[in-house]
Amino acid sequence: MADQTKIQHLGIIMDGNRRWARSRGLSPSEGHRAGCEKAKEVLKWCREAEIKILTLYAFSTENWRRAKSEVNFLMNIFYRILTKDIKELHKNNVRVRIVGRKEDFSEKLQKAIEESEKLTENNTGIILNLAINYGGRQEIVDAFNKIMENPPKKITENIISQNIYTAGLPDPNLIIRTSGEMRLSGFLMWQSVYSELRFVKRHWPDFSKKDFNDALADFANRQRRFGK
């Protein structure tokens, strides 16, 4: 039986970049830049903690409604990660996967996604899922549309799990959300039914190693009964 105190899959809702920037009199772009650097730190902490999968909620399907300048800045960050930072990630044996509706991105970004996933697909270290243009309801809709291309006689939980964006991966053991909001906002709706939740008041760029370790220690002390 698997060790229930060990985190195999960690999900993080990286909330508060803009509020962090606003509190310092900075632009939203500076907040997103700081948030990106924090994500790199947290990936390192996860590797040190031997967590096998890290899923970061980076851009939701609703985030397209933000100012065009902010959206463009975020798209440029994603492109840089997938064309420049990907070299270091590949060197460190990280497998990168994009979780979300890829077809809505520019052709340039779609190509970068395809190439980065192909480059790292055989890496055996931590899996880094970047949830970009992700929505939990949209994921389930897309799963059903995929299933209906070759409809089975009966829909089962297993069939749905085989057709969601994270097919083949275990569900998250723990989900952390920063910046004080106490909701999941559609993050991994299908996968999170038995995930433990941890809410941190600190904005994402200020998320510390102590916050990370405290979350892991709290998880290890919880009794997970799974309805039994």
Rosetta constraint file for C-alpha pairs under 8 A:
AtomPair CA 4 CA 220 HARMONIC 7.59 0.50
AtomPair CA 4 CA 224 HARMONIC 7.29 0.50
AtomPair CA 5 CA 219 HARMONIC 6.69 0.50
AtomPair CA 5 CA 220 HARMONIC 4.26 0.50
AtomPair CA 5 CA 221 HARMONIC 7.22 0.50
AtomPair CA 5 CA 222 HARMONIC 7.88 0.50
AtomPair CA 6 CA 220 HARMONIC 6.84 0.50
AtomPair CA 7 CA 51 HARMONIC 6.00 0.50
AtomPair CA 7 CA 173 HARMONIC 5.87 0.50
AtomPair CA 7 CA 174 HARMONIC 7.10 0.50
AtomPair CA 7 CA 216 HARMONIC 7.76 0.50
AtomPair CA 8 CA 51 HARMONIC 5.19 0.50
AtomPair CA 8 CA 52 HARMONIC 5.23 0.50
AtomPair CA 8 CA 53 HARMONIC 6.26 0.50
AtomPair CA 8 CA 170 HARMONIC 7.88 0.50
AtomPair CA 8 CA 172 HARMONIC 7.30 0.50
AtomPair CA 8 CA 173 HARMONIC 6.66 0.50
AtomPair CA 9 CA 51 HARMONIC 6.44 0.50
AtomPair CA 9 CA 52 HARMONIC 6.10 0.50
AtomPair CA 9 CA 53 HARMONIC 4.54 0.50
AtomPair CA 9 CA 54 HARMONIC 5.90 0.50
AtomPair CA 9 CA 55 HARMONIC 7.64 0.50
AtomPair CA 9 CA 170 HARMONIC 6.96 0.50
AtomPair CA 9 CA 171 HARMONIC 6.71 0.50
AtomPair CA 9 CA 172 HARMONIC 4.51 0.50
AtomPair CA 9 CA 173 HARMONIC 5.61 0.50
AtomPair CA 9 CA 174 HARMONIC 7.02 0.50
AtomPair CA 10 CA 51 HARMONIC 7.30 0.50
AtomPair CA 10 CA 53 HARMONIC 6.22 0.50
AtomPair CA 10 CA 54 HARMONIC 4.98 0.50
AtomPair CA 10 CA 55 HARMONIC 6.29 0.50
AtomPair CA 10 CA 172 HARMONIC 5.43 0.50
AtomPair CA 10 CA 173 HARMONIC 6.20 0.50
AtomPair CA 10 CA 174 HARMONIC 5.25 0.50
AtomPair CA 10 CA 175 HARMONIC 5.96 0.50
AtomPair CA 10 CA 176 HARMONIC 7.86 0.50
AtomPair CA 11 CA 54 HARMONIC 5.84 0.50
AtomPair CA 11 CA 55 HARMONIC 4.63 0.50
AtomPair CA 11 CA 56 HARMONIC 5.97 0.50
AtomPair CA 11 CA 57 HARMONIC 7.70 0.50
AtomPair CA 11 CA 172 HARMONIC 6.12 0.50
AtomPair CA 11 CA 174 HARMONIC 6.28 0.50
AtomPair CA 11 CA 175 HARMONIC 4.53 0.50
AtomPair CA 11 CA 176 HARMONIC 6.33 0.50
AtomPair CA 12 CA 54 HARMONIC 7.74 0.50
AtomPair CA 12 CA 55 HARMONIC 6.30 0.50
AtomPair CA 12 CA 56 HARMONIC 5.05 0.50
AtomPair CA 12 CA 57 HARMONIC 6.19 0.50
AtomPair CA 12 CA 175 HARMONIC 5.52 0.50
AtomPair CA 12 CA 176 HARMONIC 4.76 0.50
AtomPair CA 12 CA 177 HARMONIC 5.82 0.50
AtomPair CA 13 CA 56 HARMONIC 6.24 0.50
AtomPair CA 13 CA 57 HARMONIC 4.94 0.50
AtomPair CA 13 CA 58 HARMONIC 7.50 0.50
AtomPair CA 13 CA 175 HARMONIC 7.55 0.50
AtomPair CA 13 CA 176 HARMONIC 6.21 0.50
AtomPair CA 13 CA 177 HARMONIC 4.66 0.50
AtomPair CA 13 CA 178 HARMONIC 6.63 0.50
AtomPair CA 13 CA 184 HARMONIC 7.76 0.50
AtomPair CA 13 CA 187 HARMONIC 7.66 0.50
AtomPair CA 14 CA 35 HARMONIC 7.66 0.50
AtomPair CA 14 CA 56 HARMONIC 6.93 0.50
AtomPair CA 14 CA 57 HARMONIC 6.14 0.50
AtomPair CA 14 CA 58 HARMONIC 6.72 0.50
AtomPair CA 14 CA 177 HARMONIC 6.39 0.50
AtomPair CA 14 CA 178 HARMONIC 6.06 0.50
AtomPair CA 14 CA 204 HARMONIC 5.52 0.50
AtomPair CA 15 CA 177 HARMONIC 6.66 0.50
AtomPair CA 15 CA 178 HARMONIC 5.25 0.50
AtomPair CA 15 CA 179 HARMONIC 5.55 0.50
AtomPair CA 15 CA 203 HARMONIC 6.44 0.50
AtomPair CA 15 CA 204 HARMONIC 5.57 0.50
AtomPair CA 16 CA 20 HARMONIC 5.89 0.50
AtomPair CA 16 CA 178 HARMONIC 6.87 0.50
AtomPair CA 16 CA 179 HARMONIC 5.12 0.50
AtomPair CA 16 CA 203 HARMONIC 4.58 0.50
AtomPair CA 16 CA 204 HARMONIC 5.41 0.50
AtomPair CA 16 CA 205 HARMONIC 7.60 0.50
AtomPair CA 17 CA 21 HARMONIC 6.30 0.50
AtomPair CA 17 CA 28 HARMONIC 7.15 0.50
AtomPair CA 17 CA 31 HARMONIC 4.52 0.50
AtomPair CA 17 CA 32 HARMONIC 5.51 0.50
AtomPair CA 17 CA 34 HARMONIC 7.47 0.50
AtomPair CA 17 CA 35 HARMONIC 5.96 0.50
AtomPair CA 17 CA 203 HARMONIC 6.59 0.50
AtomPair CA 17 CA 204 HARMONIC 6.03 0.50
AtomPair CA 17 CA 205 HARMONIC 6.39 0.50
AtomPair CA 18 CA 22 HARMONIC 6.04 0.50
AtomPair CA 18 CA 27 HARMONIC 7.68 0.50
AtomPair CA 18 CA 28 HARMONIC 4.86 0.50
AtomPair CA 18 CA 29 HARMONIC 7.87 0.50
AtomPair CA 18 CA 31 HARMONIC 5.31 0.50
AtomPair CA 18 CA 32 HARMONIC 7.05 0.50
AtomPair CA 19 CA 23 HARMONIC 6.10 0.50
AtomPair CA 19 CA 31 HARMONIC 7.77 0.50
AtomPair CA 19 CA 203 HARMONIC 7.35 0.50
AtomPair CA 20 CA 24 HARMONIC 6.70 0.50
AtomPair CA 20 CA 31 HARMONIC 6.20 0.50
AtomPair CA 20 CA 203 HARMONIC 6.03 0.50
AtomPair CA 20 CA 204 HARMONIC 7.82 0.50
AtomPair CA 20 CA 205 HARMONIC 7.10 0.50
AtomPair CA 21 CA 25 HARMONIC 6.23 0.50
AtomPair CA 21 CA 26 HARMONIC 4.75 0.50
AtomPair CA 21 CA 27 HARMONIC 6.00 0.50
AtomPair CA 21 CA 28 HARMONIC 5.86 0.50
AtomPair CA 21 CA 30 HARMONIC 6.36 0.50
AtomPair CA 21 CA 31 HARMONIC 4.70 0.50
AtomPair CA 22 CA 26 HARMONIC 5.57 0.50
AtomPair CA 22 CA 27 HARMONIC 6.79 0.50
AtomPair CA 22 CA 28 HARMONIC 7.19 0.50
AtomPair CA 26 CA 30 HARMONIC 6.26 0.50
AtomPair CA 26 CA 31 HARMONIC 7.38 0.50
AtomPair CA 27 CA 31 HARMONIC 6.84 0.50
AtomPair CA 28 CA 32 HARMONIC 6.35 0.50
AtomPair CA 28 CA 70 HARMONIC 7.17 0.50
AtomPair CA 29 CA 33 HARMONIC 6.12 0.50
AtomPair CA 29 CA 70 HARMONIC 6.62 0.50
AtomPair CA 29 CA 73 HARMONIC 6.78 0.50
AtomPair CA 29 CA 74 HARMONIC 8.00 0.50
AtomPair CA 30 CA 34 HARMONIC 6.16 0.50
AtomPair CA 31 CA 35 HARMONIC 6.07 0.50
AtomPair CA 31 CA 205 HARMONIC 7.42 0.50
AtomPair CA 32 CA 36 HARMONIC 6.12 0.50
AtomPair CA 32 CA 74 HARMONIC 7.44 0.50
AtomPair CA 33 CA 37 HARMONIC 6.54 0.50
AtomPair CA 33 CA 77 HARMONIC 7.96 0.50
AtomPair CA 34 CA 38 HARMONIC 6.30 0.50
AtomPair CA 34 CA 205 HARMONIC 5.67 0.50
AtomPair CA 35 CA 39 HARMONIC 6.25 0.50
AtomPair CA 35 CA 204 HARMONIC 6.24 0.50
AtomPair CA 35 CA 205 HARMONIC 4.87 0.50
AtomPair CA 36 CA 40 HARMONIC 6.59 0.50
AtomPair CA 37 CA 41 HARMONIC 6.58 0.50
AtomPair CA 37 CA 205 HARMONIC 7.92 0.50
AtomPair CA 38 CA 42 HARMONIC 6.22 0.50
AtomPair CA 38 CA 204 HARMONIC 7.43 0.50
AtomPair CA 38 CA 205 HARMONIC 5.69 0.50
AtomPair CA 38 CA 206 HARMONIC 7.98 0.50
AtomPair CA 38 CA 207 HARMONIC 7.58 0.50
AtomPair CA 39 CA 43 HARMONIC 6.14 0.50
AtomPair CA 40 CA 44 HARMONIC 6.47 0.50
AtomPair CA 41 CA 45 HARMONIC 6.39 0.50
AtomPair CA 42 CA 46 HARMONIC 6.12 0.50
AtomPair CA 43 CA 47 HARMONIC 6.28 0.50
AtomPair CA 43 CA 54 HARMONIC 7.41 0.50
AtomPair CA 44 CA 48 HARMONIC 6.28 0.50
AtomPair CA 45 CA 49 HARMONIC 6.16 0.50
AtomPair CA 45 CA 209 HARMONIC 7.66 0.50
AtomPair CA 46 CA 50 HARMONIC 6.12 0.50
AtomPair CA 46 CA 51 HARMONIC 5.24 0.50
AtomPair CA 46 CA 52 HARMONIC 7.90 0.50
AtomPair CA 46 CA 54 HARMONIC 7.47 0.50
AtomPair CA 47 CA 51 HARMONIC 5.97 0.50
AtomPair CA 47 CA 52 HARMONIC 7.58 0.50
AtomPair CA 47 CA 126 HARMONIC 6.60 0.50
AtomPair CA 50 CA 126 HARMONIC 7.99 0.50
AtomPair CA 51 CA 126 HARMONIC 6.95 0.50
AtomPair CA 52 CA 125 HARMONIC 7.20 0.50
AtomPair CA 52 CA 126 HARMONIC 4.71 0.50
AtomPair CA 52 CA 127 HARMONIC 6.24 0.50
AtomPair CA 53 CA 126 HARMONIC 5.52 0.50
AtomPair CA 53 CA 127 HARMONIC 4.65 0.50
AtomPair CA 53 CA 128 HARMONIC 6.07 0.50
AtomPair CA 53 CA 129 HARMONIC 7.47 0.50
AtomPair CA 54 CA 126 HARMONIC 7.34 0.50
AtomPair CA 54 CA 127 HARMONIC 6.23 0.50
AtomPair CA 54 CA 128 HARMONIC 5.05 0.50
AtomPair CA 54 CA 129 HARMONIC 6.08 0.50
AtomPair CA 55 CA 128 HARMONIC 5.97 0.50
AtomPair CA 55 CA 129 HARMONIC 4.45 0.50
AtomPair CA 55 CA 130 HARMONIC 5.94 0.50
AtomPair CA 55 CA 131 HARMONIC 6.81 0.50
AtomPair CA 56 CA 128 HARMONIC 7.73 0.50
AtomPair CA 56 CA 129 HARMONIC 6.28 0.50
AtomPair CA 56 CA 130 HARMONIC 5.22 0.50
AtomPair CA 56 CA 131 HARMONIC 5.83 0.50
AtomPair CA 57 CA 130 HARMONIC 6.49 0.50
AtomPair CA 57 CA 131 HARMONIC 4.77 0.50
AtomPair CA 57 CA 132 HARMONIC 6.88 0.50
AtomPair CA 57 CA 134 HARMONIC 7.75 0.50
AtomPair CA 57 CA 187 HARMONIC 7.26 0.50
AtomPair CA 58 CA 130 HARMONIC 6.46 0.50
AtomPair CA 58 CA 131 HARMONIC 5.55 0.50
AtomPair CA 58 CA 132 HARMONIC 5.50 0.50
AtomPair CA 59 CA 63 HARMONIC 6.15 0.50
AtomPair CA 59 CA 131 HARMONIC 6.50 0.50
AtomPair CA 59 CA 132 HARMONIC 4.55 0.50
AtomPair CA 59 CA 133 HARMONIC 5.33 0.50
AtomPair CA 59 CA 134 HARMONIC 6.49 0.50
AtomPair CA 60 CA 64 HARMONIC 7.71 0.50
AtomPair CA 60 CA 131 HARMONIC 7.59 0.50
AtomPair CA 60 CA 132 HARMONIC 6.19 0.50
AtomPair CA 60 CA 133 HARMONIC 4.79 0.50
AtomPair CA 60 CA 134 HARMONIC 4.68 0.50
AtomPair CA 60 CA 135 HARMONIC 5.78 0.50
AtomPair CA 61 CA 132 HARMONIC 7.94 0.50
AtomPair CA 61 CA 133 HARMONIC 4.67 0.50
AtomPair CA 61 CA 134 HARMONIC 5.33 0.50
AtomPair CA 61 CA 135 HARMONIC 5.46 0.50
AtomPair CA 62 CA 135 HARMONIC 7.90 0.50
AtomPair CA 63 CA 71 HARMONIC 7.62 0.50
AtomPair CA 63 CA 133 HARMONIC 7.87 0.50
AtomPair CA 64 CA 71 HARMONIC 6.57 0.50
AtomPair CA 66 CA 70 HARMONIC 6.70 0.50
AtomPair CA 66 CA 71 HARMONIC 6.45 0.50
AtomPair CA 67 CA 71 HARMONIC 6.34 0.50
AtomPair CA 68 CA 72 HARMONIC 6.02 0.50
AtomPair CA 69 CA 73 HARMONIC 6.18 0.50
AtomPair CA 70 CA 74 HARMONIC 6.32 0.50
AtomPair CA 71 CA 75 HARMONIC 6.19 0.50
AtomPair CA 72 CA 76 HARMONIC 6.19 0.50
AtomPair CA 73 CA 77 HARMONIC 6.33 0.50
AtomPair CA 74 CA 78 HARMONIC 6.26 0.50
AtomPair CA 75 CA 79 HARMONIC 6.15 0.50
AtomPair CA 75 CA 109 HARMONIC 7.97 0.50
AtomPair CA 76 CA 80 HARMONIC 6.11 0.50
AtomPair CA 77 CA 81 HARMONIC 6.21 0.50
AtomPair CA 78 CA 82 HARMONIC 6.25 0.50
AtomPair CA 79 CA 83 HARMONIC 6.09 0.50
AtomPair CA 79 CA 109 HARMONIC 6.02 0.50
AtomPair CA 79 CA 112 HARMONIC 6.79 0.50
AtomPair CA 80 CA 84 HARMONIC 5.40 0.50
AtomPair CA 80 CA 85 HARMONIC 6.60 0.50
AtomPair CA 81 CA 85 HARMONIC 4.57 0.50
AtomPair CA 81 CA 86 HARMONIC 5.86 0.50
AtomPair CA 82 CA 86 HARMONIC 5.17 0.50
AtomPair CA 82 CA 112 HARMONIC 5.85 0.50
AtomPair CA 82 CA 113 HARMONIC 6.47 0.50
AtomPair CA 82 CA 116 HARMONIC 5.85 0.50
AtomPair CA 83 CA 87 HARMONIC 7.52 0.50
AtomPair CA 83 CA 112 HARMONIC 6.36 0.50
AtomPair CA 83 CA 116 HARMONIC 7.29 0.50
AtomPair CA 84 CA 88 HARMONIC 7.87 0.50
AtomPair CA 85 CA 89 HARMONIC 6.39 0.50
AtomPair CA 86 CA 90 HARMONIC 5.90 0.50
AtomPair CA 86 CA 116 HARMONIC 6.67 0.50
AtomPair CA 87 CA 91 HARMONIC 6.15 0.50
AtomPair CA 88 CA 92 HARMONIC 6.24 0.50
AtomPair CA 89 CA 93 HARMONIC 6.48 0.50
AtomPair CA 89 CA 94 HARMONIC 5.27 0.50
AtomPair CA 89 CA 95 HARMONIC 7.69 0.50
AtomPair CA 90 CA 94 HARMONIC 5.50 0.50
AtomPair CA 90 CA 95 HARMONIC 7.11 0.50
AtomPair CA 90 CA 119 HARMONIC 7.45 0.50
AtomPair CA 90 CA 120 HARMONIC 5.89 0.50
AtomPair CA 90 CA 123 HARMONIC 7.40 0.50
AtomPair CA 92 CA 125 HARMONIC 7.65 0.50
AtomPair CA 93 CA 120 HARMONIC 7.57 0.50
AtomPair CA 93 CA 123 HARMONIC 5.04 0.50
AtomPair CA 93 CA 124 HARMONIC 6.14 0.50
AtomPair CA 93 CA 125 HARMONIC 5.00 0.50
AtomPair CA 93 CA 126 HARMONIC 7.35 0.50
AtomPair CA 94 CA 120 HARMONIC 6.81 0.50
AtomPair CA 94 CA 123 HARMONIC 5.95 0.50
AtomPair CA 94 CA 124 HARMONIC 7.05 0.50
AtomPair CA 94 CA 125 HARMONIC 5.12 0.50
AtomPair CA 94 CA 126 HARMONIC 5.22 0.50
AtomPair CA 94 CA 127 HARMONIC 5.91 0.50
AtomPair CA 94 CA 128 HARMONIC 6.79 0.50
AtomPair CA 95 CA 117 HARMONIC 7.38 0.50
AtomPair CA 95 CA 120 HARMONIC 4.84 0.50
AtomPair CA 95 CA 121 HARMONIC 5.82 0.50
AtomPair CA 95 CA 122 HARMONIC 7.26 0.50
AtomPair CA 95 CA 123 HARMONIC 5.27 0.50
AtomPair CA 95 CA 124 HARMONIC 7.01 0.50
AtomPair CA 95 CA 125 HARMONIC 6.68 0.50
AtomPair CA 95 CA 126 HARMONIC 6.33 0.50
AtomPair CA 95 CA 127 HARMONIC 4.70 0.50
AtomPair CA 95 CA 128 HARMONIC 5.98 0.50
AtomPair CA 96 CA 116 HARMONIC 6.94 0.50
AtomPair CA 96 CA 117 HARMONIC 5.70 0.50
AtomPair CA 96 CA 120 HARMONIC 6.17 0.50
AtomPair CA 96 CA 121 HARMONIC 7.35 0.50
AtomPair CA 96 CA 127 HARMONIC 6.02 0.50
AtomPair CA 96 CA 128 HARMONIC 4.88 0.50
AtomPair CA 96 CA 129 HARMONIC 6.03 0.50
AtomPair CA 96 CA 130 HARMONIC 7.52 0.50
AtomPair CA 97 CA 117 HARMONIC 5.79 0.50
AtomPair CA 97 CA 127 HARMONIC 7.35 0.50
AtomPair CA 97 CA 128 HARMONIC 6.15 0.50
AtomPair CA 97 CA 129 HARMONIC 4.78 0.50
AtomPair CA 97 CA 130 HARMONIC 6.28 0.50
AtomPair CA 98 CA 102 HARMONIC 7.79 0.50
AtomPair CA 98 CA 113 HARMONIC 7.06 0.50
AtomPair CA 98 CA 117 HARMONIC 7.74 0.50
AtomPair CA 98 CA 129 HARMONIC 5.67 0.50
AtomPair CA 98 CA 130 HARMONIC 4.94 0.50
AtomPair CA 98 CA 131 HARMONIC 6.05 0.50
AtomPair CA 98 CA 132 HARMONIC 6.68 0.50
AtomPair CA 99 CA 129 HARMONIC 6.15 0.50
AtomPair CA 99 CA 130 HARMONIC 5.76 0.50
AtomPair CA 99 CA 131 HARMONIC 4.50 0.50
AtomPair CA 99 CA 132 HARMONIC 6.13 0.50
AtomPair CA 99 CA 133 HARMONIC 7.90 0.50
AtomPair CA 99 CA 134 HARMONIC 6.65 0.50
AtomPair CA 99 CA 165 HARMONIC 5.79 0.50
AtomPair CA 99 CA 166 HARMONIC 7.09 0.50
AtomPair CA 100 CA 131 HARMONIC 5.77 0.50
AtomPair CA 100 CA 132 HARMONIC 5.43 0.50
AtomPair CA 100 CA 133 HARMONIC 5.16 0.50
AtomPair CA 100 CA 134 HARMONIC 4.31 0.50
AtomPair CA 100 CA 135 HARMONIC 7.24 0.50
AtomPair CA 100 CA 139 HARMONIC 7.29 0.50
AtomPair CA 100 CA 165 HARMONIC 6.77 0.50
AtomPair CA 101 CA 132 HARMONIC 7.57 0.50
AtomPair CA 101 CA 133 HARMONIC 5.69 0.50
AtomPair CA 101 CA 134 HARMONIC 6.46 0.50
AtomPair CA 102 CA 110 HARMONIC 6.50 0.50
AtomPair CA 102 CA 133 HARMONIC 7.31 0.50
AtomPair CA 103 CA 110 HARMONIC 7.18 0.50
AtomPair CA 104 CA 133 HARMONIC 7.89 0.50
AtomPair CA 105 CA 109 HARMONIC 6.08 0.50
AtomPair CA 105 CA 110 HARMONIC 6.03 0.50
AtomPair CA 106 CA 110 HARMONIC 6.14 0.50
AtomPair CA 107 CA 111 HARMONIC 6.09 0.50
AtomPair CA 108 CA 112 HARMONIC 6.37 0.50
AtomPair CA 109 CA 113 HARMONIC 6.15 0.50
AtomPair CA 110 CA 114 HARMONIC 6.22 0.50
AtomPair CA 111 CA 115 HARMONIC 6.14 0.50
AtomPair CA 112 CA 116 HARMONIC 6.00 0.50
AtomPair CA 113 CA 117 HARMONIC 6.11 0.50
AtomPair CA 114 CA 118 HARMONIC 6.14 0.50
AtomPair CA 115 CA 119 HARMONIC 5.97 0.50
AtomPair CA 116 CA 120 HARMONIC 6.29 0.50
AtomPair CA 117 CA 121 HARMONIC 5.67 0.50
AtomPair CA 134 CA 138 HARMONIC 7.50 0.50
AtomPair CA 134 CA 139 HARMONIC 7.38 0.50
AtomPair CA 134 CA 187 HARMONIC 7.93 0.50
AtomPair CA 135 CA 139 HARMONIC 6.07 0.50
AtomPair CA 135 CA 186 HARMONIC 5.94 0.50
AtomPair CA 135 CA 187 HARMONIC 6.72 0.50
AtomPair CA 136 CA 140 HARMONIC 6.57 0.50
AtomPair CA 136 CA 186 HARMONIC 4.55 0.50
AtomPair CA 136 CA 187 HARMONIC 5.50 0.50
AtomPair CA 136 CA 188 HARMONIC 5.57 0.50
AtomPair CA 136 CA 189 HARMONIC 5.19 0.50
AtomPair CA 136 CA 190 HARMONIC 7.38 0.50
AtomPair CA 137 CA 141 HARMONIC 6.26 0.50
AtomPair CA 137 CA 186 HARMONIC 6.79 0.50
AtomPair CA 137 CA 189 HARMONIC 7.34 0.50
AtomPair CA 138 CA 142 HARMONIC 6.01 0.50
AtomPair CA 139 CA 143 HARMONIC 6.11 0.50
AtomPair CA 139 CA 164 HARMONIC 6.25 0.50
AtomPair CA 139 CA 165 HARMONIC 6.74 0.50
AtomPair CA 140 CA 144 HARMONIC 6.28 0.50
AtomPair CA 140 CA 160 HARMONIC 7.96 0.50
AtomPair CA 140 CA 164 HARMONIC 6.65 0.50
AtomPair CA 140 CA 190 HARMONIC 7.50 0.50
AtomPair CA 141 CA 145 HARMONIC 6.24 0.50
AtomPair CA 142 CA 146 HARMONIC 6.10 0.50
AtomPair CA 142 CA 164 HARMONIC 7.49 0.50
AtomPair CA 143 CA 147 HARMONIC 6.20 0.50
AtomPair CA 143 CA 160 HARMONIC 6.40 0.50
AtomPair CA 143 CA 163 HARMONIC 4.97 0.50
AtomPair CA 143 CA 164 HARMONIC 5.14 0.50
AtomPair CA 143 CA 165 HARMONIC 7.85 0.50
AtomPair CA 144 CA 148 HARMONIC 6.11 0.50
AtomPair CA 144 CA 160 HARMONIC 7.18 0.50
AtomPair CA 144 CA 163 HARMONIC 7.72 0.50
AtomPair CA 145 CA 149 HARMONIC 6.60 0.50
AtomPair CA 146 CA 150 HARMONIC 7.66 0.50
AtomPair CA 146 CA 163 HARMONIC 6.86 0.50
AtomPair CA 147 CA 151 HARMONIC 5.60 0.50
AtomPair CA 147 CA 152 HARMONIC 7.60 0.50
AtomPair CA 147 CA 159 HARMONIC 7.84 0.50
AtomPair CA 147 CA 160 HARMONIC 7.69 0.50
AtomPair CA 147 CA 163 HARMONIC 6.99 0.50
AtomPair CA 148 CA 152 HARMONIC 7.82 0.50
AtomPair CA 155 CA 159 HARMONIC 6.41 0.50
AtomPair CA 155 CA 160 HARMONIC 7.37 0.50
AtomPair CA 156 CA 160 HARMONIC 6.47 0.50
AtomPair CA 157 CA 161 HARMONIC 6.14 0.50
AtomPair CA 158 CA 162 HARMONIC 6.21 0.50
AtomPair CA 159 CA 163 HARMONIC 6.63 0.50
AtomPair CA 160 CA 164 HARMONIC 6.45 0.50
AtomPair CA 161 CA 167 HARMONIC 5.93 0.50
AtomPair CA 162 CA 167 HARMONIC 4.91 0.50
AtomPair CA 162 CA 168 HARMONIC 6.78 0.50
AtomPair CA 163 CA 167 HARMONIC 5.91 0.50
AtomPair CA 171 CA 191 HARMONIC 5.08 0.50
AtomPair CA 171 CA 192 HARMONIC 6.63 0.50
AtomPair CA 171 CA 195 HARMONIC 7.61 0.50
AtomPair CA 172 CA 191 HARMONIC 6.77 0.50
AtomPair CA 172 CA 192 HARMONIC 6.37 0.50
AtomPair CA 172 CA 195 HARMONIC 5.83 0.50
AtomPair CA 173 CA 194 HARMONIC 7.45 0.50
AtomPair CA 173 CA 195 HARMONIC 4.86 0.50
AtomPair CA 173 CA 196 HARMONIC 6.09 0.50
AtomPair CA 174 CA 195 HARMONIC 5.22 0.50
AtomPair CA 174 CA 196 HARMONIC 4.65 0.50
AtomPair CA 174 CA 197 HARMONIC 5.83 0.50
AtomPair CA 174 CA 198 HARMONIC 7.40 0.50
AtomPair CA 174 CA 219 HARMONIC 7.33 0.50
AtomPair CA 175 CA 195 HARMONIC 6.55 0.50
AtomPair CA 175 CA 196 HARMONIC 6.23 0.50
AtomPair CA 175 CA 197 HARMONIC 5.03 0.50
AtomPair CA 175 CA 198 HARMONIC 6.20 0.50
AtomPair CA 176 CA 197 HARMONIC 6.03 0.50
AtomPair CA 176 CA 198 HARMONIC 4.72 0.50
AtomPair CA 176 CA 199 HARMONIC 5.80 0.50
AtomPair CA 176 CA 200 HARMONIC 7.31 0.50
AtomPair CA 176 CA 215 HARMONIC 7.88 0.50
AtomPair CA 177 CA 181 HARMONIC 7.14 0.50
AtomPair CA 177 CA 182 HARMONIC 7.49 0.50
AtomPair CA 177 CA 184 HARMONIC 7.66 0.50
AtomPair CA 177 CA 197 HARMONIC 7.98 0.50
AtomPair CA 177 CA 198 HARMONIC 6.43 0.50
AtomPair CA 177 CA 199 HARMONIC 4.99 0.50
AtomPair CA 177 CA 200 HARMONIC 6.13 0.50
AtomPair CA 178 CA 199 HARMONIC 5.98 0.50
AtomPair CA 178 CA 200 HARMONIC 4.63 0.50
AtomPair CA 178 CA 201 HARMONIC 5.81 0.50
AtomPair CA 178 CA 202 HARMONIC 5.87 0.50
AtomPair CA 178 CA 203 HARMONIC 5.63 0.50
AtomPair CA 178 CA 204 HARMONIC 5.60 0.50
AtomPair CA 178 CA 207 HARMONIC 7.50 0.50
AtomPair CA 179 CA 199 HARMONIC 7.93 0.50
AtomPair CA 179 CA 200 HARMONIC 6.12 0.50
AtomPair CA 179 CA 201 HARMONIC 4.58 0.50
AtomPair CA 179 CA 202 HARMONIC 4.90 0.50
AtomPair CA 179 CA 203 HARMONIC 4.17 0.50
AtomPair CA 179 CA 204 HARMONIC 6.43 0.50
AtomPair CA 180 CA 199 HARMONIC 6.33 0.50
AtomPair CA 180 CA 200 HARMONIC 5.61 0.50
AtomPair CA 180 CA 201 HARMONIC 3.86 0.50
AtomPair CA 180 CA 202 HARMONIC 6.73 0.50
AtomPair CA 180 CA 203 HARMONIC 7.66 0.50
AtomPair CA 181 CA 199 HARMONIC 7.17 0.50
AtomPair CA 181 CA 201 HARMONIC 7.56 0.50
AtomPair CA 182 CA 199 HARMONIC 6.26 0.50
AtomPair CA 188 CA 192 HARMONIC 5.69 0.50
AtomPair CA 189 CA 193 HARMONIC 7.15 0.50
AtomPair CA 191 CA 195 HARMONIC 7.83 0.50
AtomPair CA 194 CA 226 HARMONIC 6.72 0.50
AtomPair CA 196 CA 219 HARMONIC 7.27 0.50
AtomPair CA 198 CA 215 HARMONIC 6.75 0.50
AtomPair CA 200 CA 211 HARMONIC 7.72 0.50
AtomPair CA 202 CA 206 HARMONIC 6.10 0.50
AtomPair CA 202 CA 207 HARMONIC 6.06 0.50
AtomPair CA 203 CA 207 HARMONIC 6.44 0.50
AtomPair CA 207 CA 211 HARMONIC 6.25 0.50
AtomPair CA 207 CA 212 HARMONIC 7.55 0.50
AtomPair CA 208 CA 212 HARMONIC 6.33 0.50
AtomPair CA 209 CA 213 HARMONIC 6.09 0.50
AtomPair CA 210 CA 214 HARMONIC 5.87 0.50
AtomPair CA 211 CA 215 HARMONIC 6.18 0.50
AtomPair CA 212 CA 216 HARMONIC 6.43 0.50
AtomPair CA 213 CA 217 HARMONIC 6.09 0.50
AtomPair CA 214 CA 218 HARMONIC 5.99 0.50
AtomPair CA 215 CA 219 HARMONIC 6.17 0.50
AtomPair CA 216 CA 220 HARMONIC 6.26 0.50
AtomPair CA 217 CA 221 HARMONIC 6.47 0.50
AtomPair CA 218 CA 222 HARMONIC 6.55 0.50
